[in-house]
Amino acid sequence: MRSLSALLIAMLVALPLAAWADSRMPLQVTETVTIQAAATEIWARIKSFDGLASWHPLFAKSSLVSGANGKVGAVRALTVKDGPTFTEELLEYSDADLTFTYRIIESPLPLADYLSTLSVTPGSAAAAIKWTGTFKRKNPADTPPAGEDDASAIKLIEVVYKTGLDNLKRMLEGQ
């Protein structure tokens, strides 16, 4: 009984210290674009977990390293044009709901705890595609250097999302 009480007291003391040790706030970016195409046409273009490089101009290569498209647990390797390679895992996938969620497993990017969802919402003459991500900056310092701060992490993801969605719109609308 004494050891259980001591353990509980230690945990109660440690929890606030753990929260204090990581003062990084969760960040979020959401980009949405309306495309003059059927939702099923948009979904057909984006649903392959290994297909990002086929529609996103910032990526040179996207390939599965384990698992299969549309199957939770699949892992893809993404290579940025003239840049690094990193891995992501498919966490949720729904053909019926036109959505999937994934997370970064390993990355040289200045991000931590990255979780993202791509979803398509049907409309009457067009459909909307929304790309949302939550993450923290990787550098835990209270005042990180330029390029490793919250604003830089947000800007990086905004550029990635906007560039991809704008290109997808051009491709599907034939512009």
C-alpha positions as CSV (number, residue, x, y, z in Angstrom):
1,M,0.0,0.0,0.0
2,R,2.8,2.4,0.8
3,S,4.6,1.7,-2.5
4,L,1.3,2.4,-4.4
5,S,0.8,5.7,-2.5
6,A,4.4,6.6,-3.2
7,L,4.0,5.8,-6.9
8,L,0.8,7.9,-7.2
9,I,2.5,10.8,-5.4
10,A,5.5,10.6,-7.8
11,M,3.1,10.5,-10.8
12,L,1.2,13.5,-9.6
13,V,4.4,15.5,-9.1
14,A,5.9,14.3,-12.5
15,L,2.8,15.2,-14.6
16,P,3.0,19.0,-14.2
17,L,6.8,18.8,-14.7
18,A,6.4,16.8,-18.0
19,A,3.8,19.3,-19.2
20,W,6.1,22.2,-18.3
21,A,9.1,20.6,-20.0
22,D,7.3,20.7,-23.4
23,S,5.9,24.2,-23.8
24,R,5.3,23.8,-27.6
25,M,1.7,24.4,-28.4
26,P,-0.1,22.3,-31.0
27,L,-0.3,24.1,-34.3
28,Q,-2.9,23.6,-37.1
29,V,-3.1,24.4,-40.8
30,T,-6.2,23.9,-43.0
31,E,-6.3,24.6,-46.7
32,T,-9.4,24.1,-48.8
33,V,-10.0,24.4,-52.5
34,T,-13.2,24.0,-54.6
35,I,-12.7,22.1,-57.8
36,Q,-15.1,22.0,-60.7
37,A,-15.2,18.2,-60.8
38,A,-17.1,15.4,-59.3
39,A,-16.0,14.4,-55.8
40,T,-15.4,10.8,-57.0
41,E,-13.1,12.1,-59.7
42,I,-11.1,14.1,-57.2
43,W,-11.0,11.1,-54.8
44,A,-9.8,8.9,-57.6
45,R,-6.8,11.2,-58.1
46,I,-5.8,11.5,-54.4
47,K,-6.8,8.2,-52.7
48,S,-3.7,6.2,-53.5
49,F,-1.4,6.6,-50.5
50,D,1.6,6.1,-52.8
51,G,0.3,8.6,-55.4
52,L,1.2,12.0,-53.9
53,A,4.0,12.6,-56.4
54,S,1.5,12.2,-59.3
55,W,-0.4,15.3,-58.4
56,H,1.8,17.3,-56.0
57,P,4.6,19.3,-57.7
58,L,6.9,19.5,-54.6
59,F,7.4,15.7,-54.5
60,A,9.7,13.7,-56.8
61,K,8.7,10.3,-55.5
62,S,6.1,8.6,-53.4
63,S,6.2,4.8,-52.9
64,L,4.8,2.2,-50.5
65,V,7.5,0.6,-48.4
66,S,5.0,-1.6,-46.6
67,G,1.3,-2.4,-46.7
68,A,-1.1,-1.6,-49.5
69,N,-3.0,1.4,-50.7
70,G,-6.2,1.9,-48.8
71,K,-5.1,-0.3,-45.9
72,V,-4.5,1.1,-42.5
73,G,-0.9,0.6,-41.5
74,A,0.6,1.2,-45.0
75,V,3.8,3.2,-44.9
76,R,5.0,5.4,-47.7
77,A,8.3,7.0,-48.4
78,L,8.1,10.6,-49.8
79,T,11.0,12.3,-51.5
80,V,10.9,16.1,-51.8
81,K,12.2,17.4,-55.2
82,D,15.9,18.3,-54.6
83,G,15.4,17.3,-50.9
84,P,15.1,14.7,-48.3
85,T,13.0,11.5,-48.0
86,F,10.7,10.9,-45.1
87,T,8.1,8.2,-44.1
88,E,4.4,8.4,-43.3
89,E,1.9,5.9,-42.0
90,L,-1.8,5.6,-43.1
91,L,-3.9,5.7,-39.9
92,E,-7.5,5.8,-41.2
93,Y,-9.0,5.3,-44.7
94,S,-12.5,5.5,-46.0
95,D,-13.6,5.2,-49.6
96,A,-17.2,5.7,-48.6
97,D,-16.4,9.0,-46.8
98,L,-13.7,10.1,-49.3
99,T,-11.1,10.7,-46.6
100,F,-7.8,9.4,-45.1
101,T,-5.6,10.3,-42.2
102,Y,-1.9,9.8,-41.9
103,R,1.1,10.7,-39.7
104,I,4.8,11.4,-40.2
105,I,6.9,8.6,-38.8
106,E,10.4,9.9,-39.5
107,S,11.4,13.2,-41.0
108,P,14.1,15.8,-41.2
109,L,11.4,18.4,-41.3
110,P,11.2,20.9,-38.4
111,L,7.9,19.2,-37.2
112,A,6.9,16.8,-34.5
113,D,3.6,15.0,-33.8
114,Y,2.4,15.6,-37.3
115,L,-1.1,14.2,-38.1
116,S,-2.9,15.1,-41.3
117,T,-6.2,14.4,-43.0
118,L,-7.2,14.8,-46.7
119,S,-11.0,14.8,-47.4
120,V,-13.3,15.5,-50.3
121,T,-16.8,16.9,-49.8
122,P,-19.3,16.6,-52.7
123,G,-21.2,19.6,-54.0
124,S,-23.8,20.1,-56.7
125,A,-21.5,21.2,-59.5
126,A,-18.1,21.0,-57.8
127,A,-16.5,19.5,-54.8
128,A,-14.2,20.8,-52.0
129,I,-11.0,19.2,-51.0
130,K,-9.7,20.0,-47.5
131,W,-6.2,19.2,-46.2
132,T,-5.8,19.7,-42.4
133,G,-2.7,19.1,-40.3
134,T,-1.9,19.4,-36.6
135,F,1.7,19.3,-35.4
136,K,4.2,20.9,-33.2
137,R,7.5,22.5,-34.1
138,K,10.4,20.1,-33.5
139,N,12.6,22.4,-31.6
140,P,11.4,22.5,-28.0
141,A,13.3,25.7,-27.0
142,D,11.3,28.6,-25.7
143,T,12.8,30.8,-28.3
144,P,13.9,28.7,-31.2
145,P,16.1,30.2,-34.0
146,A,14.5,31.5,-37.2
147,G,13.3,28.7,-39.4
148,E,12.5,26.4,-36.4
149,D,9.8,28.6,-34.7
150,D,6.0,28.2,-34.8
151,A,5.6,30.7,-37.7
152,S,8.1,28.8,-39.9
153,A,6.5,25.5,-39.2
154,I,3.1,26.8,-40.1
155,K,4.4,28.5,-43.2
156,L,6.0,25.3,-44.4
157,I,2.8,23.3,-44.1
158,E,0.7,26.1,-45.7
159,V,3.0,26.2,-48.7
160,V,2.9,22.4,-49.0
161,Y,-0.9,22.2,-48.8
162,K,-1.6,25.2,-51.0
163,T,0.9,24.2,-53.7
164,G,-0.6,20.7,-53.9
165,L,-4.2,21.7,-53.8
166,D,-3.7,24.5,-56.4
167,N,-2.0,22.0,-58.7
168,L,-4.7,19.4,-58.3
169,K,-7.3,22.1,-59.2
170,R,-5.3,23.0,-62.4
171,M,-5.0,19.3,-63.3
172,L,-8.7,18.4,-62.8
173,E,-10.1,21.6,-64.3
174,G,-7.7,21.4,-67.3
175,Q,-6.2,24.9,-66.8
